[in-house]
Amino acid sequence: MAHAHAAALEAAFGEAEPDHFAWQTRARVVAEQERELCERAFSPLGQRVLDLGCGEGATLFHLGGPAGAVGVDLFPKKIAFAAQVLPQCRFLAASVYELPFARGEFDHLLVRDLIHHLQEPERFVDECARVLAPGGRVDVLEPCRYNPLIALHAVLNEAERGELRSTPHFLRTLLARRFALRLTQRYQPLPLHRLVFHPRLGRPAWAESRWVRRSVLALERGAGHLLPRLAWAYVHVRAEAT
């Protein structure tokens, strides 16, 4: 079962995706929304930062590419790409279940869109507790299953099926095993921009139209008044090592 899961992850995420990185970091509207999301969830940064499941490095990019920050991902091709675009950071290919770091080596862990892919999230949290220094902070940002766009994404994409277990309660309970919970936030009620300006599902060029940009963002603001916060697309849980 574990081997089959690893093979599925490799098939879905094993290759570097330069085009996806460019969309996240340079595409109009999408890049601005991504930057705001990262800054709200992860700022202020600690002195010794570790980005777990860093992919191509988009999160660290949006946070200014902090010099000395470390990124870890399971897939070497993603790590090689991240090292090229963020040479001031350090990147390593490793399993998040067996991190190649000393106890208490970091004071800030960034975890974005990772936990819903893990078969053993409790084991991951134990490893986070090992490498995080006393008083250090862990910020988790995950999609929320109660959001209609997230639920549809999970149903249509087998590699994202873990999003269906991703709820505020699940994440808080998971982190509370080893950390003191500090806050829970919800962001982006209905991120339509990720569909409308998506390279395959929509048209990135539509973002060049001021009318389309304003219309999409107005619809998203309207969704914020209609959808309960429990159903907003992203859950941010901040916790601290005691």
N, C-alpha and C positions, 0 to 999 in steps of 0.2 A: 504493500500500500504506500509506504513512504517512498519507495523507488518510483512508483507510478506518478506520485505527486511531484517529485523532483523532475521527472521527465516532462511532465505537463508544463511546469514552470519554465523549464529550459526552452521548450518549444514556443511558448508564448512571449517570453521576455529575455531570452538568452542573447539576442543580437542588440547591438547599439542602434539607436534610432535618432540619427542627426536631425531628420526632418521634424520629428516630434519635439525634440529639444528646441529647435528654432521656432516652432509654433508656440511653445510654452513661454519662450523668453523674448521673442521679437514680434510676434503677430499682434497687430493692433487689437485693442480691447482685451484679448486673451492674456497677453503679457501683463497688462496693467492690473487685471483682476488677479492673476497669479501672484504678482508681486505684493499686492495688498493682503492677500490671504496669508502668504508666508510671513510677512512682517507682523500681522496681527497675532498669528499663532506662536511665533518663535522669538520675537523680540521682547526684551533686550537679550542679546546673545551673551553667553558666559565667556570666560577666558579660554577654556579648553573644550572645544565643540566637537562632537561626534555625530555625524549624520548617518543613520542606520537605514539601509535599503535606499541608498542615495541615487541609484540609477545613473543617468547621464550627468547629474550634478545640478539640475535645475533649481532645486531648493536653495542650495548654497549660492548659486548665481544670483537669485533674487534677493538674497540677504547680503549682497555686496561681495561675495567671494572672500570671506574673512581669512586673512593669512594665518596659516597654521591649523586651520580646521581640517578634520579628517572625515573622509567618507568611506563607507563600507557597502559593498554590494556583492551578491553571490556570483555575478556574471562578469568574467574578466573583460569582455568586449565593451561593456558599459563603463567599467572602471578605466579602461584605456582611453575612451572618448572623454570622460570627465577630466582626466589628468591633462588632456590637451587643451581643453577650454578653460580650465581653472588651475594653471600651473602653480599658483601660490598656495593651493591646498594640497593635502596628501590623500591618496586614494588607495585602498586595498581591496582585493577580492577575498572574501571570507564568508563563512556562515555566521549568521547572527546568533546561532546557538553556541558557537565556539569562537568568541572574539579574541583576536591575538593581542590583547592588551592586559596590562597589570591591573590589579584591584585598585579602584579609586583613581584611575588615570584621567578621568574627564569630570567636568563640573556641569556640563549641559549636553543632553542627548536630544536629538531631533528625530522624530519617527513620523514619517508621512506615508500614507497609503501602503503600509507594509503589513500590519497585523492581520488584515483580512486575508492575506495570502499564506499565513502560517498554520501548519497543522498542530504545532505545539506552542501556542502563545504563552502559556505559563512558563515554559522553559526559557523562552525569549526574555520574559520579564525578570526571571532569576538572573540571567546573564547581564541584563541592564543594571540590576542592583549591584552586581559584582564590580562593574567598571565605573560606576558613578560614585564620586566622592561624597562623604557626609555633607549634607546641606546643598548638594547639587540638585539640578532640576532636570526633569524629563518632560518634554512637550510632545504629545501625541495628537496627530491630525489625521482623522479617518472619515471616509464617507459614511453616511447614515442610511440604514436600510429603509427608514420610514419615508424618505424622500422619493417621490414618484420617478424622477429621472435616474436616481441611483438604483432603485429596485428594478427598473426596466433594463438598465445597463447590466446588472447582475444576472438577470434571467436570460438575456440574449448572448452573454459572453461566459462560457464555461470557466475560463481562467479567472473571472471576477466573481464567481459564485459565492465566495467567502464574504462579500459585501452584505449578504442576506443575514449574517449573524452580527453585523456591526451596528451596535446601538450604544447610546450613552451609558445605559446600565451595564452592558457587557464590558465596555472599556473601563469604566470606573471600578467595577468589581475586580477586573483583571489587575489593574495597577495598585489597588488597595491591598493586594496580597503582600507587597513589598515596600510600598511608598505611602507617604502622607498626601492625600489629595488636597489640592489648593484651589482649583477652579475648574469649571466646565463651561465652555462657550459653544455657541452655534453660529455658523457663518453661511452666507449665500443661500437664500431661501430656495431659489430655482435657477441654477446657472445655465440659462438658455444659451448664453454666448458660447458655451462649449459645444453645442450642437450647431447653431446657426453659422458659426465661423470655423467649423471643423473641416480639415482638408478632405475628408471622405464623406462625411454626413451632411455637410453644408457647403459653404463657399467662403474661404478666407477673404476673398476680394470684396465681399459685401461690407466688410468693416471699413472700407474706404468711403462708403456713403455715410454722411453725417446723419441722414434721415434714418437709415437702418440701425446705425449705432444707437441713436437716441431711442428708437422704438424698442430695441431689444432690452436696453438698460431700464427703460420705463416699465416694461413688462416684468422684469425681475424685481423692481422696487414694489410694484403692485402685488406680486406674489408674496412679498414680505409682510403685507397686511392681511393676506388671506390664509397663508399656511401657518399653522402653529409652529413655534420654535422647535418643538420636538421633531418636526419633519424637515427642518432645514438640511441642506445637503452635506455640510461638514460639521463634525464634532471635534472639538479641541478639549483635551483633558490635560491639565498641568498638575504635576505631582513633584514631591520633593523627597530626597533621601534623608532619613533621620539618623 
